[in-house]
Amino acid sequence: MSLRPAIPLLLLLGMAACRSSESRAPVIGEAFAGPALLSIRQDIPLQSPVVATVKHGERLEIIQHRRRFMKVRTARGAEGWTEDHLLLSSGEIAALKDVERRALAMPSQGLASTYDMLNVHTEPNRLSPSFLQIKEGGKVDVIAHVESPRVPPVRQSLIPPRPRAVPGARKRAASKYPLPPMPAPPPLPKNWMELSKIPATPPDSDASSETDHPVPKDDWSLVRDSHGESGWVLTSRIYMAIPDEVAQYAEGHRITSYFSLGDVHDGDQLKHDWLWTTISSGGHPYDFDSFRVFTWSLRRHRYETAYIQRNVVGYFPVLTHPSGFSMCLDNGDGMRTRRTYSFVLTTVRLAGEEPCSASGNILAPGQAATHGDLPPHPPAPAVHPSLFARVRSLARNWFKR
């Protein structure tokens, strides 16, 4: 069979392929999808039809830039427009993965829930992309807390700058006629000393406007879902999922963390001894200003306060161990100390102190660090209580009768 009739057809297909490849716009940068689902529109207006939908973290090629809009090309070749604040750079993707990796090794400060759909952001900023959503009633672990000013985030350009021309690479053509000499600079005025003095600021000037109108701040919490994904949520959108019979004693303060210190069997009911931390209001650089230990009374069948300490300056993480708990507190002289407390039956006693250092930077590069100190190792997995622990629990229940 002869191949001569097929040769012209192959040539036409090859020429068409060359034309299609030549018509593609050149790539001027790369980006990654920020939201969980990013819609790529045919044109800039929001009413334009969607030509493609990509998932969080998918790589996109930038082929055009108009103010705050980017024309991108997906891995499948679809081209369309999206807003630049919905795109992440390779550095931001790496920073998000680093935060997620380190958050996996940090102890939970308690489970939190939400009354409504909750957006999880890549950074503690309202304008950062939301790459994850927590459904109504969903549970997440609270890991850290930070204050962030309500200003647009400082971001690097997704389009790399054009390379500058090497000085001297393009020599200036020699002029046929020489340039005239530069004129002499004018002399200094006679009162140049007076002109150089800084005028005094009048009392009614706007010099103190920055202090009179400080930048508002938002309170953010770093959370971790059941799949190990971590991100930032507004603290006001979550509440700690401690039982209501305990939370009713918060006295109007916000519960920032809570932990079970042991089980108590009261007939067919299972109760817990609780440790919690609270804060009077938002807008503080620390994580809590009070902590309390609640124990279940087998005699009165209710919760009672076994220990309380107010007016402290405390930082996450709060850690628990089989015989008690520890927390990082400010001594009042600018130094921080991790105080270890023992918890036996219903008695809480100070068992030791040691310096606690500030944690590593859990945020993206260039942002402030969290307040507490990181544990040297990931939290140990749960183990079955030992014989001593079971005997201690029985003794505790007997003495409470």
C-alpha positions as a Markdown table, in Angstrom:
| # | Residue | x | y | z |
|---|---|---|---|---|
| 1 | Met | 0.0 | 0.0 | 0.0 |
| 2 | Ser | 1.4 | 3.4 | -1.0 |
| 3 | Leu | 1.8 | 6.2 | 1.6 |
| 4 | Arg | 1.9 | 9.0 | -1.0 |
| 5 | Pro | -1.8 | 10.1 | -0.5 |
| 6 | Ala | -1.3 | 10.4 | 3.2 |
| 7 | Ile | 1.8 | 12.6 | 3.0 |
| 8 | Pro | -0.1 | 15.9 | 2.1 |
| 9 | Leu | -2.4 | 15.2 | 5.0 |
| 10 | Leu | 0.4 | 14.8 | 7.5 |
| 11 | Leu | 2.1 | 18.0 | 6.2 |
| 12 | Leu | -1.1 | 19.9 | 6.8 |
| 13 | Leu | -1.5 | 18.6 | 10.3 |
| 14 | Gly | 2.1 | 19.4 | 11.1 |
| 15 | Met | 1.6 | 23.0 | 9.8 |
| 16 | Ala | -1.5 | 23.4 | 11.8 |
| 17 | Ala | 0.2 | 22.2 | 15.0 |
| 18 | Cys | 3.1 | 24.7 | 14.4 |
| 19 | Arg | 0.6 | 27.5 | 14.0 |
| 20 | Ser | -1.2 | 26.6 | 17.2 |
| 21 | Ser | 2.0 | 26.4 | 19.2 |
| 22 | Glu | 3.2 | 29.7 | 17.7 |
| 23 | Ser | -0.1 | 31.5 | 18.6 |
| 24 | Arg | 0.3 | 30.6 | 22.3 |
| 25 | Ala | 1.2 | 33.6 | 24.5 |
| 26 | Pro | 4.6 | 33.4 | 26.1 |
| 27 | Val | 4.8 | 32.7 | 29.9 |
| 28 | Ile | 5.8 | 35.7 | 32.0 |
| 29 | Gly | 5.5 | 34.0 | 35.4 |
| 30 | Glu | 4.1 | 31.1 | 37.5 |
| 31 | Ala | 1.6 | 30.9 | 40.3 |
| 32 | Phe | -0.4 | 28.4 | 42.3 |
| 33 | Ala | -4.1 | 28.3 | 43.0 |
| 34 | Gly | -4.9 | 29.7 | 46.5 |
| 35 | Pro | -8.5 | 28.8 | 47.2 |
| 36 | Ala | -9.8 | 25.3 | 47.5 |
| 37 | Leu | -11.5 | 25.7 | 44.1 |
| 38 | Leu | -10.4 | 28.6 | 41.8 |
| 39 | Ser | -12.6 | 29.5 | 38.8 |
| 40 | Ile | -10.8 | 30.7 | 35.7 |
| 41 | Arg | -13.1 | 33.1 | 33.7 |
| 42 | Gln | -13.0 | 33.7 | 30.0 |
| 43 | Asp | -12.7 | 37.5 | 30.5 |
| 44 | Ile | -12.1 | 39.9 | 33.4 |
| 45 | Pro | -15.7 | 40.7 | 34.3 |
| 46 | Leu | -17.3 | 38.5 | 37.0 |
| 47 | Gln | -20.2 | 37.8 | 34.6 |
| 48 | Ser | -17.8 | 36.0 | 32.1 |
| 49 | Pro | -18.3 | 32.3 | 31.7 |
| 50 | Val | -16.0 | 29.9 | 33.6 |
| 51 | Val | -13.6 | 28.1 | 31.3 |
| 52 | Ala | -11.8 | 26.0 | 33.9 |
| 53 | Thr | -11.7 | 25.2 | 37.6 |
| 54 | Val | -8.5 | 24.3 | 39.4 |
| 55 | Lys | -7.8 | 23.0 | 42.9 |
| 56 | His | -5.7 | 24.5 | 45.6 |
| 57 | Gly | -2.0 | 24.2 | 44.9 |
| 58 | Glu | -2.3 | 23.5 | 41.2 |
| 59 | Arg | 0.4 | 25.2 | 39.1 |
| 60 | Leu | -0.6 | 27.9 | 36.6 |
| 61 | Glu | 1.3 | 29.8 | 34.0 |
| 62 | Ile | 0.9 | 33.6 | 33.9 |
| 63 | Ile | 0.6 | 34.9 | 30.4 |
| 64 | Gln | -0.8 | 38.4 | 30.9 |
| 65 | His | -1.2 | 41.0 | 33.6 |
| 66 | Arg | -3.8 | 43.9 | 33.8 |
| 67 | Arg | -3.7 | 45.8 | 37.1 |
| 68 | Arg | -5.0 | 43.3 | 39.7 |
| 69 | Phe | -6.0 | 40.6 | 37.2 |
| 70 | Met | -3.9 | 37.8 | 35.8 |
| 71 | Lys | -4.5 | 35.8 | 32.7 |
| 72 | Val | -3.3 | 32.2 | 33.4 |
| 73 | Arg | -3.0 | 29.0 | 31.6 |
| 74 | Thr | -3.8 | 25.7 | 33.3 |
| 75 | Ala | -1.9 | 22.4 | 32.9 |
| 76 | Arg | -4.6 | 21.3 | 30.4 |
| 77 | Gly | -4.1 | 24.4 | 28.3 |
| 78 | Ala | -7.2 | 26.3 | 29.3 |
| 79 | Glu | -6.6 | 30.1 | 29.4 |
| 80 | Gly | -8.6 | 32.7 | 31.4 |
| 81 | Trp | -8.6 | 35.4 | 34.0 |
| 82 | Thr | -8.5 | 35.6 | 37.8 |
| 83 | Glu | -7.6 | 38.1 | 40.5 |
| 84 | Asp | -4.0 | 38.2 | 41.6 |
| 85 | His | -4.8 | 37.9 | 45.4 |
| 86 | Leu | -6.2 | 34.5 | 44.8 |
| 87 | Leu | -2.9 | 33.2 | 43.5 |
| 88 | Leu | 0.1 | 32.1 | 45.6 |
| 89 | Ser | 3.8 | 32.2 | 44.7 |
| 90 | Ser | 6.1 | 29.2 | 45.1 |
| 91 | Gly | 7.5 | 30.8 | 48.2 |
| 92 | Glu | 4.1 | 31.1 | 49.8 |
| 93 | Ile | 3.2 | 27.5 | 49.0 |
| 94 | Ala | 6.5 | 26.4 | 50.6 |
| 95 | Ala | 5.8 | 28.5 | 53.7 |
| 96 | Leu | 2.3 | 27.1 | 54.0 |
| 97 | Lys | 3.6 | 23.5 | 53.8 |
| 98 | Asp | 6.2 | 24.4 | 56.4 |
| 99 | Val | 3.6 | 25.7 | 58.8 |
| 100 | Glu | 1.6 | 22.6 | 58.3 |
| 101 | Arg | 4.6 | 20.4 | 58.9 |
| 102 | Arg | 5.5 | 22.1 | 62.2 |
| 103 | Ala | 1.9 | 22.3 | 63.3 |
| 104 | Leu | 1.7 | 18.5 | 63.2 |
| 105 | Ala | 4.4 | 18.4 | 65.9 |
| 106 | Met | 2.7 | 20.9 | 68.2 |
| 107 | Pro | 0.3 | 19.8 | 70.9 |
| 108 | Ser | -3.4 | 20.6 | 70.7 |
| 109 | Gln | -4.8 | 23.2 | 73.0 |
| 110 | Gly | -8.3 | 21.8 | 72.8 |
| 111 | Leu | -10.9 | 21.1 | 70.2 |
| 112 | Ala | -12.9 | 24.0 | 68.8 |
| 113 | Ser | -16.1 | 24.1 | 66.8 |
| 114 | Thr | -18.0 | 26.6 | 64.7 |
| 115 | Tyr | -21.6 | 27.7 | 64.3 |
| 116 | Asp | -21.3 | 28.3 | 60.6 |
| 117 | Met | -19.2 | 27.5 | 57.6 |
| 118 | Leu | -15.6 | 28.5 | 58.5 |
| 119 | Asn | -12.9 | 29.7 | 56.0 |
| 120 | Val | -9.4 | 28.6 | 56.7 |
| 121 | His | -6.8 | 31.1 | 55.4 |
| 122 | Thr | -3.2 | 30.6 | 54.3 |
| 123 | Glu | -2.1 | 33.6 | 56.5 |
| 124 | Pro | -3.6 | 35.4 | 59.5 |
| 125 | Asn | -5.0 | 38.1 | 57.2 |
| 126 | Arg | -8.5 | 38.7 | 55.9 |
| 127 | Leu | -7.3 | 39.2 | 52.3 |
| 128 | Ser | -5.3 | 36.0 | 52.2 |
| 129 | Pro | -6.8 | 33.1 | 50.1 |
| 130 | Ser | -9.1 | 30.6 | 51.9 |
| 131 | Phe | -7.9 | 27.1 | 50.8 |
| 132 | Leu | -10.1 | 25.1 | 53.2 |
| 133 | Gln | -13.5 | 25.2 | 54.7 |
| 134 | Ile | -14.7 | 23.7 | 58.0 |
| 135 | Lys | -18.4 | 22.7 | 57.9 |
| 136 | Glu | -20.9 | 23.8 | 60.5 |
| 137 | Gly | -20.3 | 21.9 | 63.7 |
| 138 | Gly | -16.9 | 20.5 | 62.5 |
| 139 | Lys | -14.1 | 20.1 | 65.0 |
| 140 | Val | -10.6 | 21.4 | 64.7 |
| 141 | Asp | -7.6 | 21.4 | 67.1 |
| 142 | Val | -6.4 | 24.8 | 68.2 |
| 143 | Ile | -2.6 | 25.0 | 68.0 |
| 144 | Ala | -1.5 | 28.7 | 68.4 |
| 145 | His | -2.8 | 32.2 | 68.6 |
| 146 | Val | -1.5 | 35.5 | 67.2 |
| 147 | Glu | -2.6 | 39.1 | 66.7 |
| 148 | Ser | -2.3 | 40.5 | 63.1 |
| 149 | Pro | -2.9 | 44.1 | 61.9 |
| 150 | Arg | -5.8 | 44.5 | 59.6 |
| 151 | Val | -3.7 | 45.7 | 56.6 |
| 152 | Pro | -3.2 | 44.1 | 53.2 |
| 153 | Pro | -0.4 | 41.5 | 53.3 |
| 154 | Val | 3.0 | 42.4 | 51.8 |
| 155 | Arg | 3.5 | 40.1 | 48.9 |
| 156 | Gln | 6.2 | 39.6 | 46.3 |
| 157 | Ser | 5.3 | 40.1 | 42.7 |
| 158 | Leu | 4.2 | 36.9 | 40.9 |
| 159 | Ile | 5.9 | 38.2 | 37.7 |
| 160 | Pro | 9.7 | 38.4 | 37.9 |
| 161 | Pro | 11.2 | 41.8 | 37.0 |
| 162 | Arg | 12.8 | 42.1 | 33.6 |
| 163 | Pro | 16.6 | 41.8 | 33.6 |
| 164 | Arg | 18.4 | 45.1 | 33.6 |
| 165 | Ala | 20.7 | 46.0 | 30.9 |
| 166 | Val | 24.4 | 45.6 | 31.7 |
| 167 | Pro | 26.0 | 49.1 | 32.2 |
| 168 | Gly | 28.2 | 49.9 | 29.3 |
| 169 | Ala | 26.9 | 47.1 | 27.1 |
| 170 | Arg | 25.4 | 49.5 | 24.7 |
| 171 | Lys | 27.8 | 52.3 | 24.1 |
| 172 | Arg | 26.5 | 55.7 | 23.2 |
| 173 | Ala | 27.3 | 56.8 | 19.7 |
| 174 | Ala | 29.9 | 59.5 | 19.5 |
| 175 | Ser | 28.4 | 62.9 | 18.8 |
| 176 | Lys | 29.6 | 64.8 | 15.8 |
| 177 | Tyr | 29.7 | 67.9 | 17.8 |
| 178 | Pro | 31.0 | 68.0 | 21.4 |
| 179 | Leu | 28.6 | 68.9 | 24.2 |
| 180 | Pro | 28.9 | 72.3 | 25.9 |
| 181 | Pro | 30.5 | 72.4 | 29.3 |
| 182 | Met | 28.2 | 72.1 | 32.4 |
| 183 | Pro | 27.3 | 75.4 | 34.0 |
| 184 | Ala | 28.6 | 76.0 | 37.6 |
| 185 | Pro | 26.1 | 75.3 | 40.4 |
| 186 | Pro | 24.4 | 78.3 | 42.0 |
| 187 | Pro | 25.8 | 79.5 | 45.3 |
| 188 | Leu | 24.2 | 78.7 | 48.7 |
| 189 | Pro | 21.8 | 81.3 | 50.0 |
| 190 | Lys | 23.0 | 83.5 | 52.8 |
| 191 | Asn | 20.4 | 82.1 | 55.3 |
| 192 | Trp | 21.1 | 78.4 | 54.5 |
| 193 | Met | 21.7 | 77.7 | 58.2 |
| 194 | Glu | 18.2 | 78.9 | 59.1 |
| 195 | Leu | 16.7 | 77.0 | 56.2 |
| 196 | Ser | 18.3 | 73.8 | 57.4 |
| 197 | Lys | 16.7 | 73.9 | 60.8 |
| 198 | Ile | 13.8 | 71.5 | 61.5 |
| 199 | Pro | 10.7 | 73.6 | 62.4 |
| 200 | Ala | 9.0 | 72.8 | 65.7 |
| 201 | Thr | 5.8 | 70.8 | 65.4 |
| 202 | Pro | 2.8 | 72.8 | 66.5 |
| 203 | Pro | 0.6 | 71.2 | 69.1 |
| 204 | Asp | -2.4 | 71.0 | 66.8 |
| 205 | Ser | -0.6 | 69.3 | 64.0 |
| 206 | Asp | -1.3 | 65.8 | 62.6 |
| 207 | Ala | 2.0 | 64.4 | 63.9 |
| 208 | Ser | 0.2 | 62.3 | 66.6 |
| 209 | Ser | -2.5 | 61.1 | 64.1 |
| 210 | Glu | -0.7 | 57.7 | 63.9 |
| 211 | Thr | -0.9 | 57.1 | 67.6 |
| 212 | Asp | -4.4 | 58.6 | 67.9 |
| 213 | His | -5.7 | 56.2 | 65.2 |
| 214 | Pro | -3.8 | 52.9 | 65.6 |
| 215 | Val | -4.2 | 50.2 | 63.0 |
| 216 | Pro | -6.9 | 47.8 | 64.1 |
| 217 | Lys | -5.9 | 44.2 | 64.7 |
| 218 | Asp | -7.6 | 40.8 | 64.4 |
| 219 | Asp | -7.2 | 37.8 | 66.6 |
| 220 | Trp | -6.3 | 34.7 | 64.7 |
| 221 | Ser | -6.0 | 31.0 | 65.7 |
| 222 | Leu | -3.9 | 28.4 | 64.0 |
| 223 | Val | -6.1 | 25.3 | 63.7 |
| 224 | Arg | -5.5 | 21.7 | 62.4 |
| 225 | Asp | -8.2 | 19.5 | 61.0 |
| 226 | Ser | -8.6 | 15.7 | 61.3 |
| 227 | His | -6.6 | 15.3 | 58.0 |
| 228 | Gly | -3.6 | 17.2 | 59.3 |
| 229 | Glu | -4.2 | 20.3 | 57.2 |
| 230 | Ser | -3.4 | 23.5 | 59.1 |
| 231 | Gly | -4.4 | 27.2 | 58.5 |
| 232 | Trp | -5.6 | 30.4 | 60.1 |
| 233 | Val | -9.1 | 31.3 | 61.2 |
| 234 | Leu | -10.6 | 34.3 | 63.0 |
| 235 | Thr | -10.7 | 33.4 | 66.7 |
| 236 | Ser | -14.1 | 35.1 | 67.0 |
| 237 | Arg | -15.6 | 32.5 | 64.6 |
| 238 | Ile | -14.8 | 29.5 | 66.8 |
| 239 | Tyr | -15.6 | 28.4 | 70.3 |
| 240 | Met | -13.8 | 25.8 | 72.5 |
| 241 | Ala | -15.8 | 22.6 | 72.6 |
| 242 | Ile | -15.6 | 22.0 | 76.4 |
| 243 | Pro | -18.9 | 20.7 | 77.9 |
| 244 | Asp | -21.5 | 23.3 | 78.7 |
| 245 | Glu | -21.7 | 22.2 | 82.3 |
| 246 | Val | -18.1 | 23.4 | 82.7 |
| 247 | Ala | -18.1 | 26.3 | 80.3 |
| 248 | Gln | -20.9 | 28.0 | 82.3 |
| 249 | Tyr | -18.4 | 29.0 | 84.9 |
| 250 | Ala | -16.3 | 31.1 | 82.5 |
| 251 | Glu | -17.7 | 34.3 | 84.1 |
| 252 | Gly | -18.0 | 36.0 | 80.7 |
| 253 | His | -14.3 | 35.3 | 79.8 |
| 254 | Arg | -13.3 | 33.5 | 76.6 |
| 255 | Ile | -11.9 | 30.0 | 77.0 |
| 256 | Thr | -8.6 | 29.7 | 75.1 |
| 257 | Ser | -7.6 | 26.1 | 75.9 |
| 258 | Tyr | -8.8 | 23.2 | 77.9 |
| 259 | Phe | -7.5 | 19.7 | 78.9 |
| 260 | Ser | -8.8 | 16.6 | 80.7 |
| 261 | Leu | -6.7 | 15.8 | 83.8 |
| 262 | Gly | -8.4 | 12.4 | 84.4 |
| 263 | Asp | -11.6 | 10.4 | 84.5 |
| 264 | Val | -14.1 | 10.2 | 87.4 |
| 265 | His | -16.9 | 7.5 | 87.4 |
| 266 | Asp | -20.0 | 8.7 | 89.2 |
| 267 | Gly | -22.4 | 5.8 | 89.0 |
| 268 | Asp | -23.1 | 5.2 | 85.3 |
| 269 | Gln | -21.8 | 8.7 | 84.4 |
| 270 | Leu | -18.2 | 9.4 | 83.2 |
| 271 | Lys | -16.9 | 12.8 | 84.2 |
| 272 | His | -13.5 | 14.5 | 83.8 |
| 273 | Asp | -11.3 | 16.7 | 85.9 |
| 274 | Trp | -10.6 | 19.8 | 83.8 |
| 275 | Leu | -7.9 | 22.4 | 83.4 |
| 276 | Trp | -8.8 | 25.4 | 81.3 |
| 277 | Thr | -7.3 | 28.8 | 80.5 |
| 278 | Thr | -9.3 | 32.0 | 79.9 |
| 279 | Ile | -8.8 | 35.6 | 78.8 |
| 280 | Ser | -10.9 | 38.6 | 79.7 |
| 281 | Ser | -11.1 | 40.1 | 76.2 |
| 282 | Gly | -9.4 | 40.1 | 72.9 |
| 283 | Gly | -6.6 | 42.4 | 71.7 |
| 284 | His | -3.7 | 41.0 | 73.8 |
| 285 | Pro | -0.3 | 39.8 | 72.7 |
| 286 | Tyr | -0.5 | 36.9 | 75.2 |
| 287 | Asp | -2.8 | 33.8 | 75.2 |
| 288 | Phe | -4.5 | 33.7 | 78.6 |
| 289 | Asp | -4.7 | 35.7 | 81.8 |
| 290 | Ser | -6.2 | 33.1 | 84.1 |
| 291 | Phe | -6.3 | 29.3 | 84.6 |
| 292 | Arg | -8.5 | 27.1 | 86.7 |
| 293 | Val | -8.8 | 23.4 | 87.7 |
| 294 | Phe | -12.3 | 21.9 | 88.0 |
| 295 | Thr | -12.9 | 18.6 | 89.8 |
| 296 | Trp | -16.1 | 16.5 | 89.9 |
| 297 | Ser | -17.5 | 16.1 | 93.4 |
| 298 | Leu | -18.9 | 12.7 | 94.0 |
| 299 | Arg | -20.6 | 13.9 | 97.2 |
| 300 | Arg | -22.4 | 16.9 | 95.6 |
| 301 | His | -22.5 | 15.5 | 92.0 |
| 302 | Arg | -21.2 | 18.8 | 90.5 |
| 303 | Tyr | -18.1 | 20.5 | 89.4 |
| 304 | Glu | -16.1 | 22.5 | 92.0 |
| 305 | Thr | -13.0 | 24.7 | 91.7 |
| 306 | Ala | -9.9 | 23.0 | 93.0 |
| 307 | Tyr | -7.4 | 25.7 | 92.0 |
| 308 | Ile | -7.6 | 29.1 | 90.3 |
| 309 | Gln | -5.0 | 31.7 | 89.5 |
| 310 | Arg | -5.9 | 35.1 | 88.0 |
| 311 | Asn | -3.9 | 38.1 | 86.7 |
| 312 | Val | -1.3 | 36.1 | 84.9 |
| 313 | Val | 0.3 | 36.5 | 81.5 |
| 314 | Gly | 0.5 | 33.1 | 79.9 |
| 315 | Tyr | 1.5 | 31.7 | 76.5 |
| 316 | Phe | 0.9 | 28.6 | 74.6 |
| 317 | Pro | 1.5 | 25.7 | 74.6 |
| 318 | Val | 0.0 | 24.4 | 77.8 |
| 319 | Leu | 1.2 | 20.9 | 78.3 |
| 320 | Thr | -0.2 | 18.0 | 80.4 |
| 321 | His | 1.5 | 14.9 | 81.8 |
| 322 | Pro | 0.3 | 12.0 | 83.9 |
| 323 | Ser | 0.9 | 13.7 | 87.2 |
| 324 | Gly | -0.2 | 17.3 | 86.4 |
| 325 | Phe | 0.4 | 20.1 | 83.9 |
| 326 | Ser | 2.8 | 22.9 | 83.0 |
| 327 | Met | 2.5 | 26.3 | 81.4 |
| 328 | Cys | 4.7 | 29.2 | 80.3 |
| 329 | Leu | 4.1 | 32.4 | 82.4 |
| 330 | Asp | 5.6 | 35.8 | 82.4 |
| 331 | Asn | 7.4 | 36.6 | 85.7 |
| 332 | Gly | 6.7 | 40.4 | 85.4 |
| 333 | Asp | 10.3 | 41.3 | 84.7 |
| 334 | Gly | 10.2 | 40.4 | 81.0 |
| 335 | Met | 11.4 | 36.8 | 81.6 |
| 336 | Arg | 9.2 | 33.7 | 81.0 |
| 337 | Thr | 9.2 | 30.6 | 83.2 |
| 338 | Arg | 7.5 | 27.2 | 82.5 |
| 339 | Arg | 5.9 | 26.3 | 85.8 |
| 340 | Thr | 5.1 | 22.6 | 86.5 |
| 341 | Tyr | 2.1 | 21.8 | 88.7 |
| 342 | Ser | 1.3 | 18.4 | 90.3 |
| 343 | Phe | -2.3 | 17.3 | 90.5 |
| 344 | Val | -3.0 | 14.6 | 93.1 |
| 345 | Leu | -6.6 | 13.9 | 94.1 |
| 346 | Thr | -8.0 | 17.4 | 94.3 |
| 347 | Thr | -4.8 | 19.2 | 95.2 |
| 348 | Val | -2.7 | 21.3 | 92.9 |
| 349 | Arg | 0.8 | 22.3 | 93.9 |
| 350 | Leu | 3.7 | 24.0 | 92.2 |
| 351 | Ala | 6.3 | 21.3 | 91.5 |
| 352 | Gly | 9.1 | 23.2 | 89.7 |
| 353 | Glu | 10.1 | 26.0 | 87.4 |
| 354 | Glu | 12.4 | 26.4 | 84.4 |
| 355 | Pro | 13.0 | 29.1 | 81.8 |
| 356 | Cys | 10.9 | 28.8 | 78.7 |
| 357 | Ser | 12.0 | 30.4 | 75.4 |
| 358 | Ala | 9.9 | 31.9 | 72.6 |
| 359 | Ser | 8.7 | 29.5 | 70.0 |
| 360 | Gly | 10.0 | 29.2 | 66.4 |
| 361 | Asn | 8.3 | 31.2 | 63.7 |
| 362 | Ile | 5.2 | 29.3 | 62.9 |
| 363 | Leu | 4.0 | 32.0 | 60.6 |
| 364 | Ala | 5.0 | 32.8 | 57.0 |
| 365 | Pro | 8.4 | 34.5 | 56.5 |
| 366 | Gly | 8.4 | 38.1 | 57.6 |
| 367 | Gln | 5.6 | 37.8 | 60.2 |
| 368 | Ala | 5.7 | 37.7 | 63.9 |
| 369 | Ala | 6.3 | 34.5 | 65.9 |
| 370 | Thr | 3.9 | 32.9 | 68.3 |
| 371 | His | 4.2 | 33.5 | 72.0 |
| 372 | Gly | 4.8 | 30.2 | 73.8 |
| 373 | Asp | 7.6 | 27.6 | 73.5 |
| 374 | Leu | 7.6 | 24.6 | 71.3 |
| 375 | Pro | 7.9 | 21.1 | 72.8 |
| 376 | Pro | 11.2 | 19.4 | 72.0 |
| 377 | His | 9.4 | 16.4 | 70.5 |
| 378 | Pro | 6.0 | 15.7 | 69.1 |
| 379 | Pro | 3.4 | 14.8 | 71.7 |
| 380 | Ala | 3.6 | 11.2 | 72.7 |
| 381 | Pro | 0.8 | 8.9 | 71.6 |
| 382 | Ala | -1.9 | 8.0 | 74.0 |
| 383 | Val | -1.2 | 4.9 | 76.2 |
| 384 | His | -3.3 | 2.8 | 78.5 |
| 385 | Pro | -3.1 | 3.9 | 82.2 |
| 386 | Ser | -0.7 | 2.0 | 84.4 |
| 387 | Leu | -1.6 | 0.1 | 87.5 |
| 388 | Phe | -0.4 | 3.0 | 89.7 |
| 389 | Ala | -2.6 | 5.4 | 87.7 |
| 390 | Arg | -5.7 | 3.2 | 88.1 |
| 391 | Val | -5.0 | 2.8 | 91.9 |
| 392 | Arg | -4.7 | 6.6 | 92.2 |
| 393 | Ser | -7.9 | 7.1 | 90.4 |
| 394 | Leu | -9.7 | 4.7 | 92.7 |
| 395 | Ala | -8.2 | 6.4 | 95.7 |
| 396 | Arg | -9.3 | 9.8 | 94.4 |
| 397 | Asn | -12.9 | 8.6 | 93.9 |
| 398 | Trp | -13.0 | 7.1 | 97.4 |
| 399 | Phe | -11.7 | 10.2 | 99.1 |
| 400 | Lys | -14.3 | 12.4 | 97.3 |
| 401 | Arg | -17.2 | 10.4 | 98.7 |
